[in-house]
Amino acid sequence: AGAFFFESWLDRKRPSAPGPISFTSDRKTVRLSREEILFVESNDDATVVVATDGRRFKNYTSISQWESNLSPQFIRIHRAFLVNRAAITRIDVDLLYLGDIQLPISRKYKDAVSGIN
């Protein structure tokens, strides 16, 4: 019985089959694949999930919870931003580009970001 609980705990921590992510936005269930998520932005008590097609989904999951659910495909670049690695088009000293979108890189996360060049 202990092994079952340990394995189910591991599955929640590191899902083996990365399927779509389900969450609630505006009282509706949203399902997106990890590839469809461009970045996650934290705004006070809410987060906004921005999809590659421009759609924005407001929810109340913390950014640290998003980070644990989406890694390693996503990288934290700022206390307020979690970015899909595959969408990064350019990295400057203090800015990261996702096509035309530019996001700030904080000093705290600069080393992690410089490792992806």
C-alpha positions in Angstrom: 0.0 0.0 0.0 2.9 2.4 0.8 4.4 1.9 -2.6 1.1 2.8 -4.3 0.9 6.1 -2.4 4.5 6.9 -3.1 4.1 6.2 -6.9 0.9 8.3 -7.0 2.8 11.1 -5.2 5.6 10.9 -7.7 3.2 11.0 -10.6 1.7 14.3 -9.2 5.2 15.7 -8.8 6.6 14.6 -12.1 3.9 13.5 -14.5 5.3 10.8 -16.8 3.1 11.5 -19.8 2.9 15.3 -20.2 -0.6 15.7 -21.5 -2.7 18.8 -21.7 -2.8 21.1 -18.7 -6.3 21.7 -17.3 -7.2 24.7 -15.2 -10.1 27.0 -14.5 -10.5 30.5 -16.1 -13.6 32.6 -15.8 -15.5 29.6 -14.3 -14.7 27.4 -17.3 -12.3 24.5 -17.6 -9.5 25.2 -20.1 -7.2 22.5 -21.5 -4.0 23.5 -23.2 -1.0 21.5 -24.3 2.3 22.7 -22.9 3.3 23.8 -26.4 0.3 26.1 -26.6 1.4 28.0 -23.5 3.7 30.9 -24.4 4.2 32.3 -20.8 2.6 32.6 -17.4 2.5 36.1 -15.8 1.8 36.6 -12.1 -0.2 39.7 -11.1 -0.7 39.9 -7.3 -3.1 37.0 -6.4 -3.9 36.0 -10.0 -1.9 34.6 -12.8 -2.5 35.0 -16.5 -1.6 32.2 -18.9 -0.8 33.6 -22.4 -1.3 31.1 -25.2 0.7 31.1 -28.5 -2.4 32.3 -30.4 -2.7 35.4 -28.1 -5.5 34.1 -25.9 -5.2 35.1 -22.2 -6.6 33.0 -19.4 -6.8 34.5 -15.8 -6.7 32.0 -13.0 -5.7 31.9 -9.3 -3.0 29.2 -9.4 0.3 30.6 -8.0 3.2 31.0 -10.4 5.3 28.7 -8.2 2.7 26.0 -8.7 2.7 26.6 -12.4 6.5 26.3 -12.4 6.4 22.9 -10.7 3.6 21.7 -13.1 5.3 22.9 -16.3 9.0 22.4 -15.8 11.5 21.5 -17.3 10.0 22.9 -20.5 9.5 26.3 -18.9 12.0 28.6 -17.2 11.5 31.2 -14.6 13.0 34.5 -15.7 11.5 36.9 -13.2 9.3 36.6 -10.0 6.4 37.4 -12.3 7.2 35.5 -15.5 7.5 31.8 -16.4 8.4 31.3 -20.1 8.2 28.4 -22.6 11.8 27.6 -23.6 10.8 26.7 -27.1 9.3 30.1 -27.7 12.4 32.1 -26.9 13.7 33.9 -30.0 16.3 36.2 -28.5 18.0 37.0 -25.2 19.6 40.4 -24.4 21.2 41.6 -21.2 18.0 42.3 -19.3 15.3 41.3 -21.8 14.0 38.0 -23.2 12.1 38.0 -26.5 9.2 35.8 -27.5 8.8 37.0 -31.1 7.7 40.6 -30.7 7.0 40.3 -26.9 9.7 41.4 -24.6 9.9 40.4 -21.0 12.3 41.5 -18.3 14.9 39.2 -16.8 15.6 39.8 -13.1 19.0 39.6 -11.5 17.9 36.6 -9.5 17.2 34.5 -12.6 19.9 35.9 -14.9 22.2 32.9 -14.4 19.5 30.4 -15.2 18.6 32.3 -18.4 22.2 32.7 -19.5 22.5 28.9 -19.3 20.0 28.4 -22.1 22.0 30.3 -24.8 
